[in-house]
Amino acid sequence: MARLGVVLLVLASVGVALSLVEVGLRLLPDAASRRGHLTTDPVLHHRLRPNVATRVRGVEFATNSLGLRGGEIAPVKASDTFRVLMLGDSFTEGGGLRLEDTVATRVEAMLNAGPCRGRVEIVNGGVGSYSPILEYLFLKTVGLGLGPDLLVLNFDMTDVHDDYIRTVVARLAPDGLPLAVPSDRRRETAVLLPPLAKPRALDVLDPLERLVDRLAVWQLVRKSRVGETLFGSLKLTEERLEALHAVGDVRYDIMAPTREGDSPRLREAWRLTERYLTAIHRLARERGIPFVLVAYPHPHQVSASESPEGRKRFGVGPGLYASEAPFRILADLGRREGFPVVSLLGLFRERSATEGPLFWPDDIHHNPQGARVFAEGVSRGLLASGLLPQCRAATNKASSRATARSQSNAVVTSFAPAAAIRARRPASVASRSSFAARSATSRRRATRAVSPSRA
């Protein structure tokens, strides 16, 4: 009896100690809040720190007072300025590229060097690891206050996975749209922890495993060297994904949307992303701001040789992943909801063969040449859309060239019916610039730039 009492006392002591450690770990600040150029945010999950001057991947990186990459943004635009807000993730933010090589800066230079009248200003709203759920909140809390005349969102193939994970920690309104996405590393890790390798017969223990995954102590063990030795690596290489039977599972496989195949979970994740993209479009439309979606490919979707080492870090093996399903899904969404969709898949495949590589060999992001191709595709798409009022004189010629290129798979631009993208700018924002008053007319002409049959 005495021995049983000792055992119970030891177990109780261990339980109390583990509980205290659990509480302590949960009270620790998020590690992301200590990173140089990033900080956590109670609404936006994370954001760039304002007025930062540092180096990212060995290249100078600076933010303005709003926490956006680039120079200060005038609160009131000049009368001849047409302001474009460009949203996106790290590919748009451009960490590792000089400011002049980033997509936003290059698009601005290309448009201003062309036949357009006045000045086009591109505001770089890209933040690493952002996806539509966060871009919707950014637009509501920051973006609309910048008075954009046009909204461009650069869609990344990993956005579907990111939206799926962040919806778990989001505070949602009754309509399913986010009110806030607080940074909660523990809850996110609980969703992302790969399952333990075990016989199929023990799958009945999955609910218990998911409960244990929520414990900060268990997460600390799983991330330790001992934990990885005992339970397997947390780095989900292609081999690890295959061993866990998780290839194509969007919960663990960040590149699942780019693979052949389908699943209920992937369809659910796409529905979430489509919900947030639709909300972004409708929020912009309520303010009379046209919206353009740009879809760009990852290295393994471009060629078998692009970023041979970088792709491995995302569970992608050698070869060309030829599925065009995500681009079709986005084009269909644009037609249904009434906004233009610009696909850069054909352009990147064409240029990779003649001007590649377009991505870093050990990093999936664009090198300067790839960023230039990206910017060229965005510039073409915007000119073809007819949504740049000061470029209307050049739109017909530009759209003809874009149509010719689309037929050779260089650029494909799809549009919804004209009635779907018409919207009147409210009087409260109609006076933002001399171009704003002409934007409604520009939108009515947008669908004549490229026929849907060519998309």
Steps between C-alpha positions, in 0.01 A plus 500: 500500500789733584658429163176590322491827691856579392415423137194722512699777664767480228238501226323796658831687533584433135151612401529824696849565358383440145199725558726779624727457197196502273374823651846656477541405136160646412593827667822539303483764224470381142843444345389697192472813715877487546592478132671808359261623231179326609269542795184325613166675466170430682296549182736436207684207662835660408628799308817680405642730764477870413820694428727196491839505330657154495620231261295206377689217330799731486319784320397837640138506615318809628142585587316830525293636788205278399710186514505457121805448287600813310495873555245707683154517347338841463164503683356712219590403145603756241227578249682314221576187707318168463567287807506120480512294821674167440434227759688173532743294704880474504518483119343848493681629808825411328728411789838409353454738205613859477209743520540590133475129407174429684188430296314811618787736418556339159130517407496868594808567287363306203165678499651845548753439223219413259248717318282563805419857597558621855669285763421148616598429861525140621479455878669177609260341750676164494575331833670163535258210562190708434207331329146618412366471857768745621489711184128554558572630851793709375278660238237585762737636762779656292453474126178696452649789695765539229236605248589252223349542153567134416560188709729220378543174694788268411375150581750240618447125473566462875212737582250214509693320773561822695131596490404152621736517799427860596124451489548266797634781719288781353209674670225477241184702451168316444553534124828309526724799437787573739477765769859432607771237467700525824846348504467173693804285432383218726164456329655522156769248591230264627346501153832472318668226705529195275328190633700230672593204284290207622319196365168564331330303775592777746335778298223489759743686726514800266253712704713445814814587306345825381415592861858433612630706206346810662732476801795740489713247691434232237577746220830583669583128514403444135723790389801380699775279359386218724143541381600499134712192558216315673198623305637615166613828346268798485655598165250367250717398208350304215621175659354594838165596346489168320582309818214675680261449205460878503589591139216719377360557849479880513530496877860374479588530133533872431525435125192276484311738264775462240482119485272280296206365694225621728365435847218625726749690719659672199156602370416637844823701504427640154151603614654700784746672267225578248290645782777738603586599141134573433483711817805700391344567162165603648663723763693678225193521277301667778760779490498514120849349477560250218665170598744288299625156604842384378587129523867406470669158503759341726828357363375142466204623294734683261763242411670185626825687559389813689608527868618138539590539867242760601206282398619218726433713807132505403463129443530521123715259303662527157309540177239735358166510680279573202158533667329827411204435732567791743514748213170371362338520845604866535393587145157346565469698823580822313233431241239422766577797721585751229869585532794454262746215558848516351687168479878510470547125457556506124730801517723341763522169315593679179760728658653227715590312184667804343612723789507271803563431773230729642524373859786461746645146491466449877196723560162488327480879468571692182846623421520851343437358153191315622369814672541686171297235314236516776479879468479482122206261524319720753559810286363328190198377691418843640533663160283230343236542770428862408488587871774764476310808381811700408616210283179470298663640191741208506252238616377386159852442370607344827201266513561392142857412590383326819246301299770387260719397790215322677454285192865393534457431873705805601225679692140397551257760629141405579212733564146469626208663317514878495188543712661302779794736549316831462484699819458868576751670724321659799504878516714492814789351308426629151727798543815305594670581170422627154519139379248371755207670332579313180542156662139388455522560125831314497342199671218490245762466230705241686333189366551614141878477545517120490223260409410228756529245222873570483555439872 
